[in-house]
């Protein structure tokens, strides 16, 4: 297991800003509002030549047992127990607060190796807090500014010294001292004369690559509960409160010996109802998770008819070109199952015709029923989504379609469709070479796309068609 460092401290001291700085990402949501981070988030971090696994945590807050804040604190404690070193972050501008002293004592009692980090020390700010920080009993504070990247060399030295004391410093560095020269395409590494197919450029050149799945839906649809059931642990915060999840958390796991990366996302409400800055960041994070997923599982509450917002999210997934599966959750609590499934299918038929045949899988995320069928659907829809069809097969099919229904006449001249080819997969995208692309009606394109779906089994996924004008051989 990689050397692991956890970032801990009270809310709003800059833990997520430090996480983003060290992981060189913007994955953790950052806001002036305290308590934005709730679930623990981990990522690969680098600090100069040092590499380690970094865990961002919720703020350590005193809270009533069983409350949301108490469950957040438990997640933070789990992260600290998992870590080799903890960074306790304080806000140097606000000085040492009683909560800082309380949680410093908690960390001392745990016996975990701790580095005290005084954040927001840009310029000469926080000098008084640095002197006060000695009373926490965690040694000399390291002054840094996570926002501006100041003081990180001192943090590097402290981490290295503590890892050396633990006999783990060799785990912070790669074994290989020499790096191979990068291969730069277009500079002698690949010749136009070399035989190659477009498939060599596809991401799926590695068949064992994990399938990334984004679990999306409205708030309180049971997304985090499903992920926890799949992982077999309480990895993500759950509860009756709507909107608990804020960050999009990616967790690797396996199901039936196949590797996956599952991303739990915040609930997506109607845009008109989103007014707070944090919620806008949450929704943007969820939409980014959709963009980088291969398959999206849209969670619905099977106990009620599909909501308009459910269909809006499904259309957004289709617009992003991702494969989609509908998970009818809470199926164990549905009284009339035939009526429920009919309501879902009817709504999909009327509101999501462009994804005709999308799989609908009844599940219970809480009890784990229906998950076998859910992941069979994941593998099936992924195979369709990345399907490639040879140009020969496409044009033999196209010839039949053109004979059955020729293109229309425009200004007394019939449009000519010369040929078709697939230009990419994921989702399947086809180029149609037409004499006058601008004049081909949308209805005729729908006729061709419908025929593609029926002939090649492209059901339940987005299918894209772009028109191109063939070269005039007499020009």
C-alpha positions in Angstrom: 0.0 0.0 0.0 1.3 3.5 -0.8 2.5 5.8 1.9 -0.6 7.6 3.1 -1.1 11.1 4.5 -4.4 12.4 5.9 -5.3 16.1 6.2 -7.2 16.9 9.4 -8.4 19.9 11.4 -11.5 21.9 12.2 -13.7 23.2 9.3 -12.6 26.0 7.0 -8.9 26.0 7.7 -8.0 25.3 4.1 -7.7 21.5 4.0 -9.3 21.1 0.6 -7.2 23.9 -0.8 -4.1 22.0 0.4 -5.4 18.8 -1.1 -5.9 20.4 -4.5 -2.5 22.0 -4.3 -0.7 18.7 -3.6 -2.7 16.6 -6.0 -2.6 19.3 -8.7 -6.3 19.0 -9.3 -9.5 21.0 -8.4 -11.4 17.9 -7.4 -12.1 19.0 -3.9 -14.8 21.7 -3.7 -13.4 24.9 -2.0 -15.6 27.6 -0.5 -15.5 30.2 2.3 -18.5 28.3 3.7 -17.4 26.0 6.6 -18.1 22.3 6.4 -18.2 21.9 2.6 -16.2 18.7 2.6 -18.2 15.8 4.1 -16.9 12.5 2.6 -13.2 11.7 2.7 -11.6 12.0 -0.7 -8.2 10.5 -1.7 -5.9 11.1 -4.6 -2.3 10.7 -5.8 -0.2 13.6 -4.5 3.3 14.8 -5.3 5.5 17.2 -3.4 8.7 17.8 -5.4 10.1 14.3 -5.9 7.9 12.8 -3.2 4.8 10.8 -4.1 2.1 9.6 -1.7 -1.6 8.9 -1.3 -3.4 11.9 0.2 -6.8 11.9 2.0 -8.9 15.0 2.4 -11.3 14.8 5.4 -14.3 16.7 6.8 -13.7 19.0 9.6 -13.3 17.5 13.1 -16.3 19.0 14.9 -17.9 18.3 18.3 -21.4 17.1 17.5 -24.3 15.2 18.9 -24.1 11.4 18.5 -25.8 10.2 15.4 -26.0 13.6 13.8 -24.6 14.4 10.3 -21.6 16.2 11.8 -20.9 13.2 14.0 -21.0 10.9 11.0 -18.6 13.3 9.2 -16.3 13.2 12.2 -16.3 9.4 12.2 -15.2 9.5 8.5 -12.3 11.8 9.4 -11.2 9.5 12.2 -11.3 6.5 9.9 -9.0 8.4 7.5 -6.6 9.3 10.3 -6.4 5.6 11.4 -5.6 4.6 7.8 -2.9 7.2 7.4 0.8 6.8 8.1 1.1 10.5 8.9 -1.6 13.2 9.7 -1.3 16.8 8.8 -3.3 18.9 11.4 -4.1 22.2 9.7 -4.9 25.3 11.6 -5.8 28.8 10.3 -3.0 31.1 11.3 -5.1 34.2 10.6 -7.8 33.3 13.1 -5.3 32.0 15.7 -5.7 29.0 18.0 -9.4 28.3 18.8 -10.7 25.9 21.5 -11.6 23.3 18.8 -8.0 23.3 17.6 -6.8 22.5 21.1 -9.5 19.8 21.6 -8.6 18.0 18.4 -4.9 18.3 18.9 -5.4 16.5 22.2 -7.4 13.8 20.4 -4.6 13.3 17.9 -2.0 13.1 20.6 -4.0 10.5 22.4 -4.4 8.4 19.2 -0.6 8.1 19.0 -0.7 8.9 15.3 2.4 10.7 13.9 1.3 14.3 13.3 2.7 17.4 11.6 1.2 20.7 12.6 0.6 22.9 9.6 -0.3 26.6 10.0 -2.1 27.6 6.8 -2.9 31.1 5.4 0.6 32.4 6.3 1.1 34.3 3.1 3.5 37.2 3.6 4.1 37.8 7.3 0.5 37.0 8.4 -0.1 34.6 11.3 3.1 35.3 13.3 1.2 35.5 16.6 -0.6 32.2 15.8 2.7 30.5 15.2 3.8 31.3 18.7 0.5 30.2 20.2 0.6 26.9 18.2 3.3 25.5 20.5 0.6 25.1 23.2 -1.1 22.4 21.1 1.8 20.0 22.0 2.4 18.9 18.4 5.8 20.5 17.9 6.9 23.4 15.7 4.2 24.5 13.3 5.0 24.6 9.6 3.9 27.9 8.1 2.4 27.5 4.6 0.0 29.1 2.2 -1.9 26.4 0.4 -3.6 28.9 -1.9 -0.3 30.5 -3.0 2.0 27.5 -2.7 4.3 29.0 -0.1 6.2 27.1 2.5 5.9 23.7 0.8 9.6 23.0 0.9 9.4 23.1 4.8 6.5 20.7 4.6 8.5 18.4 2.4 11.4 18.4 4.9 9.0 17.6 7.8 7.3 14.8 6.0 10.6 13.3 5.0 12.0 13.5 8.5 9.0 11.9 10.1 8.8 9.2 7.4 12.5 8.5 8.1 11.9 8.1 11.8 9.2 5.6 10.9 11.5 3.7 8.6 9.2 4.4 5.7 11.0 7.1 3.7 11.9 4.8 0.8 8.2 4.4 0.1 7.9 8.1 -0.8 10.1 7.8 -3.9 10.0 5.8 -7.1 12.6 3.0 -7.4 13.5 3.9 -10.9 16.0 6.7 -11.0 16.1 7.1 -14.8 13.0 8.0 -16.7 12.5 6.9 -20.3 12.3 9.6 -22.9 8.7 10.4 -23.7 7.3 9.2 -27.0 6.1 12.1 -29.0 3.9 11.2 -31.9 4.8 13.1 -35.0 8.5 13.3 -34.2 9.8 10.0 -35.7 7.9 7.6 -33.5 5.2 6.8 -36.0 5.3 6.8 -39.8 2.4 7.4 -42.1 3.6 4.3 -44.0 3.1 2.1 -40.9 0.0 -0.1 -41.0 -2.5 0.8 -38.3 -6.2 0.9 -37.6 -8.0 3.6 -35.8 -8.5 1.2 -32.9 -4.9 1.8 -31.7 -5.8 5.3 -30.7 -8.8 4.2 -28.6 -8.6 4.3 -24.8 -9.8 0.7 -24.6 -6.5 -0.6 -26.1 -6.0 -2.0 -22.6 -8.8 -4.5 -22.1 -8.2 -4.7 -18.3 -8.7 -1.0 -17.8 -11.4 -0.3 -15.1 -14.8 0.7 -16.3 -15.6 4.1 -14.8 -19.2 4.4 -13.6 -20.9 7.6 -12.5 -23.9 7.1 -10.1 -26.1 10.2 -10.7 -29.6 11.4 -9.9 -31.7 13.8 -7.9 -30.9 14.2 -4.1 -31.9 11.4 -1.8 -32.2 8.7 -4.4 -29.9 6.3 -2.6 -26.7 6.8 -4.6 -24.3 6.7 -1.7 -26.1 3.7 -0.2 -25.7 1.8 -3.4 -22.0 2.6 -3.5 -21.5 1.5 0.1 -23.3 -1.8 -0.6 -21.0 -2.5 -3.6 -17.9 -1.7 -1.5 -19.2 -3.7 1.5 -18.3 -0.8 3.9 -19.6 2.6 5.0 -17.2 4.4 2.8 -19.6 7.3 2.0 -21.9 9.3 4.3 -25.5 8.3 4.1 -28.7 9.3 6.0 -32.2 10.6 5.7 -31.0 14.2 5.1 -31.3 15.2 1.4 -28.1 16.5 -0.2 -25.5 14.9 2.1 -23.0 14.1 -0.7 -21.2 17.2 -2.1 -18.0 16.0 -3.7 -17.9 13.5 -6.5 -15.9 10.6 -4.8 -14.3 8.0 -7.0 -13.6 4.6 -5.5 -12.0 1.5 -7.2 -13.6 -1.9 -6.6 -14.3 -5.2 -8.4 -17.5 -7.1 -9.1 -17.4 -10.6 -10.5 -13.6 -10.3 -10.9 -14.0 -7.3 -13.2 -12.3 -3.9 -12.3 -14.5 -0.8 -11.9 -14.1 2.8 -10.7 -17.4 4.0 -9.3 -18.0 7.7 -8.7 -20.7 8.9 -6.3 -22.0 12.3 -7.1 -24.1 15.0 -5.5 -27.8 15.1 -6.2 -28.7 17.3 -9.2 -31.6 19.6 -8.8 -33.3 21.8 -11.3 -31.1 24.8 -12.3 -33.8 27.3 -11.3 -33.6 26.0 -7.7 -29.8 26.2 -7.4 -28.9 29.6 -5.8 -26.0 28.8 -3.4 -22.5 28.9 -4.7 -21.6 25.6 -3.0 -24.5 23.8 -4.7 -23.4 25.2 -8.1 -20.0 23.8 -7.5 -21.5 20.4 -6.4 -23.6 20.2 -9.6 -20.6 21.2 -11.8 -18.6 18.4 -10.1 -21.4 15.9 -10.8 -21.5 17.0 -14.4 -17.7 16.6 -14.7 -18.1 13.1 -13.4 -20.6 12.4 -16.2 -18.2 13.7 -18.8 -15.4 11.4 -17.7 -17.5 8.2 -17.1 -18.0 5.4 -19.5 -21.4 4.3 -18.1 -23.8 6.4 -16.0 -26.3 4.8 -13.6 -29.3 7.1 -13.2 -30.9 6.3 -9.9 -34.7 6.7 -9.7 -37.1 6.2 -6.8 -39.2 3.3 -8.0 -42.0 4.1 -5.5 -43.0 7.2 -7.4 -43.4 8.1 -11.2 -40.2 9.4 -12.9 -39.7 13.1 -12.2 -39.2 15.7 -14.9 -35.7 16.3 -13.5 -34.8 12.6 -13.9 -35.4 12.9 -17.6 -33.4 16.2 -17.8 -30.4 14.4 -16.2 -30.9 11.5 -18.7 -30.9 13.9 -21.6 -27.7 15.5 -20.3 -26.0 12.1 -20.1 -27.1 11.5 -23.8 -25.8 14.9 -24.8 -22.4 14.1 -23.3 -22.4 10.8 -25.3 -22.2 8.5 -22.3 -23.9 5.1 -22.0 -26.9 5.1 -19.6 -28.6 2.6 -17.3 -31.7 3.4 -15.3 -31.6 1.9 -11.8 -35.1 1.7 -10.3 -34.1 1.9 -6.6 -36.0 1.0 -3.5 -37.7 -1.8 -5.4 -38.1 -3.8 -2.2 -40.5 -1.1 -1.0 -42.7 -1.0 -4.2 -46.2 -2.3 -3.7 -47.4 -2.7 -7.3 -44.2 -3.6 -9.2 -45.9 -4.0 -12.6 -47.4 -0.5 -12.4 -44.1 1.0 -11.4 -42.1 -0.5 -14.3 -44.9 0.5 -16.7 -44.7 4.1 -15.5 -40.9 4.2 -16.0 -41.1 2.7 -19.5 -43.9 4.9 -20.6 -42.0 8.0 -19.4 -38.8 6.9 -21.1 -40.8 6.3 -24.4 -42.3 9.8 -24.4 -39.4 11.8 -22.9 -36.3 9.9 -24.0 -37.0 8.5 -27.5 -33.4 9.2 -28.5 -32.2 6.5 -26.1 -34.8 3.8 -27.2 -34.1 0.6 -25.4 -32.1 1.9 -22.5 -31.9 -0.8 -19.8 -34.1 -0.4 -16.7 -33.0 -2.5 -13.8 -35.0 -2.8 -10.5 -32.6 -2.8 -7.5 -32.4 -2.2 -3.8 -29.2 -0.3 -3.0 -29.8 -0.9 0.7 -30.2 -4.7 0.5 -28.1 -5.4 -2.5 -30.8 -7.0 -4.6 -30.6 -6.7 -8.4 -26.9 -5.9 -8.5 -26.0 -8.9 -10.6 -28.3 -7.9 -13.3 -27.2 -4.3 -12.9 -23.6 -5.1 -13.7 -24.6 -7.5 -16.5 -26.3 -4.4 -18.0 -23.2 -2.3 -17.4 -21.1 -4.7 -19.4 -23.7 -5.1 -22.2 -24.3 -1.3 -22.6 -20.6 -0.6 -22.6 -20.0 -3.2 -25.4 -22.7 -1.5 -27.5 -21.4 2.0 -26.7 -17.9 1.1 -28.0 -19.0 -1.0 -30.9 -17.2 -0.5 -34.3 -18.8 -1.4 -37.6 -16.8 -1.9 -40.7 -17.3 0.5 -43.6 -18.2 -2.4 -45.9 -21.1 -3.5 -43.7 -22.3 0.0 -43.3 -22.4 0.7 -47.0 -24.2 -2.5 -47.8 -26.8 -1.6 -45.3 -26.9 2.0 -46.6 -27.6 0.8 -50.1 -30.7 -1.1 -48.9 -31.9 1.9 -46.9 -31.5 4.2 -49.9 -33.4 1.8 -52.2 -36.2 1.5 -49.8 -36.5 5.3 -49.2 -34.4 7.5 -51.6 -33.3 10.9 -50.4 -35.8 13.7 -51.2 -35.7 16.0 -54.2 -34.5 19.6 -53.5 -35.1 22.2 -56.2 -35.8 19.5 -58.7 -32.6 17.6 -58.0 -32.2 14.5 -55.9 -29.7 14.6 -53.0 -27.0 12.1 -53.5 -25.6 10.1 -50.5 -22.3 8.7 -51.6 -21.2 6.5 -48.7 -21.0 6.3 -44.9 -18.2 5.4 -42.4 -17.8 5.2 -38.7 -15.4 7.9 -37.5 -15.4 7.0 -33.8 -16.9 4.9 -31.1 -18.0 5.8 -27.5 -20.6 6.7 -28.6 -20.8 5.4 -32.2 -20.4 8.3 -34.5 -20.9 8.1 -38.3 -20.0 10.4 -41.2 -22.4 10.6 -44.0 -21.0 11.9 -47.3 -23.8 13.9 -49.0 -23.8 16.0 -52.2 -25.5 19.0 -50.4 -25.4 18.4 -46.6 -27.3 21.5 -45.7 -30.3 20.4 -47.7 -30.7 16.9 -46.2 -33.8 17.0 -43.9 -33.6 16.2 -40.2 -36.4 13.6 -40.7 -34.2 11.7 -43.2 -31.3 11.6 -40.7 -33.7 10.2 -38.1 -34.8 7.5 -40.6 -31.1 6.5 -41.1 -30.3 6.6 -37.3 -33.4 4.5 -36.6 -32.3 2.0 -39.2 -28.8 1.8 -37.7 -30.2 1.0 -34.3 -32.4 -1.8 -35.6 -29.8 -3.3 -37.9 -26.7 -3.2 -35.6 -28.4 -3.4 -32.2 -27.4 0.1 -31.1 -30.2 0.3 -28.5 -30.1 2.4 -25.4 -27.1 4.6 -26.3 -26.6 7.9 -28.1 -25.9 7.6 -31.9 -24.4 10.6 -33.7 -24.4 11.4 -37.4 -22.4 14.1 -39.0 -22.7 15.1 -42.6 -19.8 15.9 -44.9 -19.6 17.0 -48.4 -17.7 14.7 -50.8 -15.0 16.2 -53.0 -16.0 17.1 -56.6 -13.6 15.1 -58.9 -14.1 17.7 -61.6 -13.2 20.7 -59.5 
